[in-house]
Amino acid sequence: MTDHPTRREPNQTDEIAAAKMLLAKLGITPTDLLADATNALASPTFAEYIPRVAQAVSAGTRRAYSTYWNRIITTWGSRQLTDVTALDITQLAEHIKTTAAQRRNTRGGRSAAEHTISALRCLYKHAVADNILNDTNNPATRVPKPRRLPSTRRALPTNRLDEIHHATATTGNDPALDTLLIRLHVETACRRGGALALTPTDLDPQQCLVQLHEKGETLRWQPVSPTLMTHLVNHGKTRGGLDTEHPLLRYTSGQPISARRYDHLWQRLGRHLPWVATQQVSTHWLRHTTLTWVERNFGYAVAHAFAGHTDSRNDRNATTTYVQATVEEVATALAALTREPHPLASDLTQVSLMDIPIRDRSAPRDNPPDSQHGA
């Protein structure tokens, strides 16, 4: 008997043709269906995938998200990435929001919820790149972040800035270090991370510039006054040498400072200045203060450059393409702010924001020395 190829019934043929037409309209090929089936079987668990992503991101991203990734591993460690839905993420973010630590400056756990969603978006972005799932199946992008509330930080008036300087210079165990920090942040409007990352190789004494390494792996040369540059160089010489690539800012013992120095500094200032504690003033308020003054006196473009902001594609508009300020314009604003000439500045006189001398170690202070970290 002769074998004949299997014939499809007319209805079956029509159904196959209709399915092919539907897949073509959706832009899906049979290969995509097979890949999705394979990925579903090969999808890693959160406990397996998060450590791999943590090794692939920058140190700053790892610091920002590690706490939330650990919470995710604790909650979903054995689940596969493809098992989680947008509703699951919403419920987890809400749980983390309601159980967030309550502090004086807490805002109802909104920041914790936002960071949870951001941490998951980062995770799933890598999963999409690894073909574990596709963009349309990414649950993290379908969960909106909580709306950010307006910041309570603001620019400080000159008299309040004077009070901060006086308390910094007359209390604590290392006024020379603390006044140097305050002056550095007022002059450059840098973030804490930028100051902590300074090394001796980031100083250009001839042009009075410091190289700042800040969040987002941004890098810029920022003008500083001759007075501040002199004290930065002397600080490096006396506390660790200028021939190393290690952190510039150090204790008298030569040990590099950390973020703890800032924490203890503001706690101490809060004890001497009750309004500092009440309003939760921090180093970032100095950034607000300087940038507000620069914007009011020199305009948005110079303030934008002074802050070291880099526009994302969504933030950039046509005008900012043409009005970017130069380092010379930033130096001119700095010269007016400090009332000191700068090698890169134009000859321009403005009303100064502040007059903050840097405390000399030999000068007397009101309080006796306390702990190494400046409590």
C-alpha positions in Angstrom: 0.0 0.0 0.0 1.4 3.4 -0.9 1.7 6.0 1.9 0.2 9.4 1.2 1.1 12.6 3.0 -1.4 13.6 5.7 -3.9 16.0 4.4 -5.2 18.8 6.5 -9.0 19.3 6.7 -10.1 22.5 5.0 -11.2 24.0 8.4 -7.8 23.3 9.9 -6.0 25.0 7.0 -8.2 28.0 7.3 -7.4 28.3 11.0 -3.7 28.1 10.4 -3.9 30.8 7.8 -5.9 33.0 10.1 -3.4 32.5 12.9 -0.5 33.4 10.6 -2.4 36.6 9.6 -3.0 37.5 13.2 0.7 36.9 14.2 1.8 39.0 11.2 -0.4 41.9 12.3 1.0 41.7 15.8 4.6 41.6 14.5 5.3 38.2 16.0 7.1 35.4 14.3 7.1 31.7 15.2 10.7 32.2 16.3 9.5 34.8 18.9 7.0 32.2 20.3 9.7 29.6 20.6 12.1 32.1 22.2 9.4 33.1 24.7 8.8 29.5 25.6 12.5 28.9 26.1 12.9 32.0 28.2 10.0 31.1 30.4 11.7 27.9 31.2 15.2 29.5 31.7 14.0 32.5 33.7 16.2 32.9 36.8 15.0 33.6 40.3 15.5 36.9 42.0 18.0 35.3 44.3 20.0 34.2 41.3 19.7 37.3 39.1 20.1 40.2 41.5 23.7 39.4 42.5 24.6 39.3 38.8 23.0 42.7 38.1 24.7 44.1 41.2 28.1 43.3 39.7 27.2 44.9 36.4 26.1 48.4 37.7 28.2 51.3 39.0 29.2 51.6 42.7 26.7 54.5 43.1 23.8 52.5 41.7 24.7 49.5 43.9 24.7 51.7 47.0 21.4 53.2 46.1 19.6 50.0 45.4 21.3 47.3 47.5 18.9 47.8 50.4 15.9 47.3 48.2 17.4 44.4 46.3 18.0 42.7 49.6 14.3 43.2 50.5 13.3 41.8 47.2 15.4 38.7 47.7 13.9 38.2 51.1 10.4 38.5 49.8 10.7 36.9 46.3 14.0 35.2 46.4 12.7 31.8 45.0 10.3 33.3 42.5 11.3 33.6 38.8 11.5 37.1 37.3 8.7 36.2 34.8 6.3 35.2 37.6 5.9 38.7 39.0 3.1 41.0 37.8 2.7 44.7 38.0 0.2 44.2 40.8 2.8 42.2 42.8 5.2 45.2 42.4 2.6 47.7 43.5 1.8 45.6 46.6 5.5 45.2 47.5 6.1 49.0 47.1 3.1 49.8 49.3 4.3 47.3 51.9 7.8 48.8 52.0 6.3 52.3 52.1 4.1 51.5 55.2 7.0 49.7 57.0 9.7 52.3 56.2 11.6 53.7 59.2 10.0 56.8 60.7 12.3 59.7 61.1 11.8 63.4 61.7 12.2 64.2 58.1 10.3 61.2 56.8 7.7 61.8 54.1 5.4 58.8 54.7 7.8 56.2 53.1 7.3 57.7 49.6 11.0 57.7 48.9 11.3 54.0 50.0 8.5 53.1 47.6 10.1 55.1 44.8 13.5 53.5 45.3 11.9 50.0 45.3 10.3 50.6 41.9 13.5 52.1 40.6 15.5 49.1 41.8 13.1 46.7 40.1 13.2 48.8 36.9 16.9 48.6 36.9 16.7 44.8 37.4 14.2 44.2 34.6 16.1 46.5 32.2 18.9 44.1 32.4 16.5 41.1 32.1 15.1 42.6 28.9 18.7 43.1 27.6 19.4 39.4 28.4 16.3 38.3 26.5 14.8 36.8 29.7 11.6 38.7 28.7 10.6 41.4 26.3 9.6 45.1 26.8 5.9 44.3 26.6 6.2 41.8 29.4 8.2 44.1 31.7 6.0 44.5 34.8 8.2 47.2 36.4 7.6 49.8 33.6 3.8 49.5 34.2 4.0 50.6 37.8 4.1 54.4 38.3 6.4 55.9 40.9 4.9 57.9 43.7 4.6 61.6 42.9 7.5 63.5 44.5 6.5 66.1 47.0 8.1 69.6 46.8 11.5 69.7 48.7 11.6 71.4 52.0 15.2 72.5 51.4 15.7 76.2 50.5 18.4 78.8 50.3 19.6 80.1 53.6 19.8 83.9 54.3 23.2 85.4 54.9 22.7 85.8 58.7 21.9 82.1 59.1 24.9 81.2 57.0 27.0 83.3 59.3 25.6 81.5 62.3 26.5 78.1 60.8 30.0 79.3 60.1 30.5 80.7 63.6 29.3 77.5 65.3 31.4 75.4 62.9 34.6 77.5 63.7 34.1 77.6 67.5 33.0 74.0 68.3 34.1 70.5 67.7 37.5 68.8 67.7 38.7 69.9 64.3 37.5 73.4 63.3 40.1 73.6 60.5 38.6 70.5 58.8 34.9 71.5 59.4 35.3 75.1 58.2 37.2 73.8 55.1 34.2 71.6 54.4 31.7 74.4 54.8 33.7 76.7 52.6 34.2 74.0 49.9 30.5 73.4 49.7 29.5 77.0 49.6 32.0 77.9 46.9 31.4 74.9 44.6 27.8 73.9 45.5 29.1 70.4 45.3 27.4 67.4 46.8 28.9 65.4 49.7 30.0 62.7 47.3 32.0 65.2 45.2 33.9 66.4 48.3 34.6 62.9 49.6 35.9 61.8 46.2 38.5 64.7 45.9 42.1 63.5 45.6 45.3 65.6 45.4 45.4 65.0 41.6 42.0 66.8 41.3 43.6 70.1 42.3 44.8 72.6 39.7 46.4 75.4 41.9 47.6 77.5 38.9 44.1 78.0 37.5 42.3 77.6 40.9 40.2 74.6 39.7 39.1 71.4 41.4 37.9 68.4 39.5 34.6 67.1 40.9 33.4 63.5 40.6 29.7 63.4 41.3 26.6 61.2 40.9 25.9 59.7 37.6 29.7 59.4 37.1 29.7 63.1 36.0 33.0 64.9 35.9 33.7 68.7 35.8 36.4 71.3 36.6 34.9 73.8 39.1 36.5 77.1 39.9 37.5 77.9 43.5 38.9 81.0 45.2 42.7 81.3 45.7 42.0 81.2 49.5 40.2 77.9 49.3 42.8 76.4 46.9 45.6 77.5 49.3 43.9 75.8 52.2 43.1 72.6 50.2 46.8 72.3 49.2 48.0 72.9 52.8 45.4 70.4 54.1 46.8 67.8 51.7 50.4 68.6 52.7 49.8 68.3 56.5 47.4 65.4 56.6 48.4 62.9 54.0 50.6 64.3 51.3 49.9 65.6 47.9 51.7 62.8 46.1 49.0 60.2 46.4 45.7 59.4 44.6 43.9 58.7 47.9 41.2 61.0 49.3 42.3 64.5 50.0 40.1 65.3 53.0 41.4 63.7 56.2 41.3 63.8 60.0 44.4 65.0 61.8 45.4 61.3 62.2 45.6 61.0 58.4 42.6 58.8 58.1 40.3 59.8 55.2 36.9 61.3 56.3 33.6 59.6 55.4 30.0 60.7 55.3 29.9 60.2 59.0 31.9 63.4 59.5 29.0 65.3 57.9 26.5 63.5 60.0 28.3 64.4 63.2 28.9 68.0 62.0 25.2 68.7 61.4 24.2 67.0 64.6 26.7 69.2 66.5 25.5 72.3 64.7 21.9 71.3 65.6 22.8 71.3 69.3 24.2 74.8 69.1 21.7 76.2 66.6 18.2 74.8 67.4 16.8 76.0 64.1 19.3 73.7 62.3 17.9 70.7 64.1 14.3 71.8 63.8 14.4 72.3 60.0 16.8 69.3 59.4 19.4 71.5 57.7 22.1 69.6 55.9 25.0 70.1 53.5 22.6 70.1 50.6 21.0 73.3 51.9 24.4 75.0 51.2 24.1 73.9 47.5 20.6 75.4 47.4 22.0 78.6 48.9 24.8 79.1 46.5 22.9 78.1 43.4 20.0 80.4 44.3 22.4 83.3 44.7 24.2 82.6 41.4 20.9 82.3 39.5 19.6 85.6 40.9 22.8 87.5 40.1 24.1 85.7 36.9 21.0 83.9 35.4 19.9 80.4 34.8 22.6 79.3 32.4 25.4 80.2 34.8 23.6 78.6 37.7 23.0 75.5 35.6 26.7 75.2 34.8 27.7 76.1 38.4 25.6 73.2 39.7 27.2 70.7 37.2 23.8 69.7 35.9 23.7 67.7 32.7 20.4 67.7 30.8 18.8 64.4 29.9 17.2 64.1 26.6 13.8 64.7 28.2 15.0 67.8 30.1 16.8 69.5 27.3 15.1 72.2 25.3 16.2 74.1 22.2 17.3 77.2 24.2 19.6 75.4 26.6 21.6 74.1 23.6 22.7 77.7 22.8 23.0 79.2 26.2 25.4 76.9 28.0 27.7 78.9 30.3 31.5 78.5 30.1 33.9 77.8 33.0 35.0 81.5 32.7 31.5 82.6 33.4 31.3 80.3 36.4 34.6 81.7 37.6 33.2 85.2 37.3 30.2 84.3 39.4 32.5 82.8 42.0 34.7 85.9 42.1 31.7 88.0 42.8 30.5 85.5 45.4 33.8 85.4 47.3 35.0 88.9 46.5 38.3 87.4 45.4 39.9 87.7 42.0 40.0 84.5 40.0 42.5 83.7 37.2 39.7 82.8 34.8 37.2 85.5 35.8 36.2 88.7 34.0 36.6 91.9 35.9 33.2 92.2 37.5 32.1 93.4 41.0 29.0 92.1 42.6 27.5 92.0 46.1 29.0 89.0 48.0 26.9 86.2 49.4 29.2 85.5 52.2 32.5 86.0 53.9 33.7 82.7 55.4 37.3 82.6 56.5 38.8 79.2 57.0 39.7 78.5 60.6 43.3 78.1 61.5 44.1 75.2 63.7 46.1 77.4 66.2 43.1 79.7 66.8 41.3 79.3 70.1 37.8 77.8 70.2 34.9 78.0 72.6 34.5 74.3 73.4 37.1 71.6 74.4 37.9 68.9 71.9 35.5 66.0 71.6 35.5 62.7 69.7 37.4 61.9 66.5 34.2 62.1 64.5 33.3 65.5 65.8 30.2 64.8 67.9 
